[in-house]
Amino acid sequence: MATPDFIRTLRAFAGHQLLWLPGVSVVVFDDEGRVLLNRRSDTGKWALIGGIPEPGEQPAACAVREIHEETGVRAVVERVLVVQALKPVTYDNGDMCQYMDISFRCRAVGGEARVNDDESLEVGWFEVDALPDLGEFAQLRIKQALSDAPTWFDPTSFS
């Protein structure tokens, strides 16, 4: 994920210390029920589309923007899946962040899936039963997106 300018400004004052930041992640489905994924340029791993809202940007608007910026796909938000504080992460350069993730279920309404910026090595649509190797985070979000049941978490199970 490219570092937004406002975070670079914060880092000039905060150094590598832990920053508490908003984040969005999205599970995008097409009309065939396939999931849109990107293989990230920073990790080389397949992942859900996601990003950081700009100051003042609504999370749902950020989700739609990130989908288009990273994949060329136009989408609409259908619903919120979950809001969850994620575990802190330390990047290779020593920067520490912890994200308050807002996950959305989205539906593709146009565009063609392609690598659309330098954050992705590959972009593609995948059948739910034929997903590439994904981490637990993405697997759980896809499962939540496929269910109409409310998502409840035991807050003590996440640290």
C-alpha distance (Angstrom), angle and dihedral (degrees) to the residues before:
residue distance angle dihedral
M1 . . .
A2 3.79 . .
T3 3.78 112.0 .
P4 3.82 111.0 -112.2
D5 3.80 116.2 -124.7
F6 3.81 93.1 -116.0
I7 3.81 90.2 59.1
R8 3.80 91.5 49.0
T9 3.81 87.4 54.4
L10 3.82 90.5 50.4
R11 3.80 91.0 47.7
A12 3.80 90.2 55.3
F13 3.82 87.0 65.9
A14 3.82 102.5 26.5
G15 3.78 99.6 43.0
H16 3.80 113.0 -161.8
Q17 3.83 96.4 -30.1
L18 3.79 119.8 129.2
L19 3.81 114.4 -75.8
W20 3.82 120.6 -162.4
L21 3.81 105.6 -141.2
P22 3.79 139.8 173.6
G23 3.78 117.5 -116.4
V24 3.79 138.5 177.4
S25 3.78 131.1 -150.3
V26 3.78 125.6 -173.4
V27 3.75 139.0 -157.1
V28 3.81 105.1 -155.6
F29 3.81 120.3 -165.8
D30 3.78 127.5 -169.2
D31 3.83 125.4 -149.1
E32 3.81 89.6 -87.0
G33 3.81 92.6 56.6
R34 3.81 94.3 -108.8
V35 3.82 121.8 144.4
L36 3.81 122.9 -124.6
L37 3.81 114.3 -132.4
N38 3.77 137.1 169.9
R39 3.78 130.2 -151.3
R40 3.77 102.2 -131.3
S41 3.78 120.6 -127.5
D42 3.83 92.7 -144.9
T43 3.83 97.3 53.9
G44 3.80 103.9 15.0
K45 3.81 88.4 -131.4
W46 3.80 130.4 123.5
A47 3.80 112.4 -108.2
L48 3.76 146.9 158.4
I49 3.77 117.3 -86.5
G50 3.79 112.9 -96.3
G51 3.75 147.7 144.9
I52 3.77 150.0 157.3
P53 3.81 123.0 -74.3
E54 3.77 116.0 -121.8
P55 3.82 114.7 -120.0
G56 3.81 107.7 -71.6
E57 3.81 94.0 9.8
Q58 3.79 115.6 131.0
P59 3.83 112.8 -120.4
A60 3.84 94.0 -123.4
A61 3.81 90.6 50.7
C62 3.81 88.5 50.0
A63 3.81 90.4 52.2
V64 3.81 92.1 53.2
R65 3.82 91.7 44.6
E66 3.81 93.6 49.2
I67 3.80 92.4 49.2
H68 3.79 91.2 53.9
E69 3.82 96.1 40.5
E70 3.80 93.7 50.5
T71 3.82 101.7 35.5
G72 3.82 111.5 14.6
V73 3.83 89.1 -120.5
R74 3.80 120.4 132.3
A75 3.80 113.3 -141.8
V76 3.78 144.3 170.4
V77 3.79 126.9 -141.2
E78 3.79 114.4 -113.1
R79 3.79 100.7 179.8
V80 3.77 148.4 -30.7
L81 3.80 112.8 -93.1
V82 3.79 101.4 -170.8
V83 3.79 143.5 -29.9
Q84 3.78 111.4 -139.6
A85 3.79 140.6 163.6
L86 3.80 106.4 -125.8
K87 3.78 127.8 -148.9
P88 3.81 116.1 -86.2
V89 3.80 115.1 -93.2
T90 3.80 129.5 -154.9
Y91 3.79 115.9 -152.7
D92 3.81 124.9 -145.3
N93 3.81 90.8 -99.4
G94 3.84 91.4 56.0
D95 3.81 97.0 -104.0
M96 3.81 112.1 143.0
C97 3.81 123.5 -152.0
Q98 3.76 137.9 168.8
Y99 3.79 117.6 -161.3
M100 3.77 132.6 -149.0
D101 3.79 95.5 -148.0
I102 3.78 121.8 -153.7
S103 3.80 109.0 -167.2
F104 3.79 122.0 -158.6
R105 3.78 136.4 -168.1
C106 3.81 108.3 -136.4
R107 3.79 136.5 -177.1
A108 3.79 123.9 -142.1
V109 3.81 113.4 -122.8
G110 3.80 102.4 171.4
G111 3.76 149.2 -20.7
E112 3.76 128.0 73.6
A113 3.80 124.1 -89.6
R114 3.80 110.0 -109.6
V115 3.77 140.7 133.0
N116 3.79 99.9 -79.4
D117 3.82 102.9 172.0
D118 3.79 141.9 11.7
E119 3.82 93.8 -86.9
S120 3.81 93.6 78.6
L121 3.79 133.6 58.9
E122 3.81 92.7 -173.9
V123 3.79 137.3 3.6
G124 3.76 126.7 -162.2
W125 3.78 151.3 151.6
F126 3.81 116.0 -110.9
E127 3.78 133.5 -167.4
V128 3.80 109.7 -117.5
D129 3.80 90.6 -121.5
A130 3.84 92.8 48.6
L131 3.81 104.3 48.0
P132 3.80 120.9 152.1
D133 3.78 118.7 -115.5
L134 3.80 105.3 -59.5
G135 3.76 131.7 175.5
E136 3.78 124.4 -111.0
F137 3.82 92.0 -96.8
A138 3.82 94.2 60.4
Q139 3.80 93.6 40.2
L140 3.81 91.4 53.3
R141 3.82 92.9 46.9
I142 3.82 91.9 50.5
K143 3.80 90.2 49.0
Q144 3.81 89.6 50.5
A145 3.80 91.3 48.4
L146 3.80 91.5 52.8
S147 3.80 92.3 52.1
D148 3.77 127.0 74.9
A149 3.79 90.9 -158.3
P150 3.81 119.4 106.8
T151 3.77 114.8 -100.2
W152 3.79 115.6 -121.7
F153 3.75 125.0 -179.6
D154 3.73 133.1 -165.0
P155 3.81 98.0 -127.4
T156 3.79 90.5 -149.7
S157 3.81 90.9 61.0
F158 3.81 93.1 67.6
S159 3.76 122.0 64.2
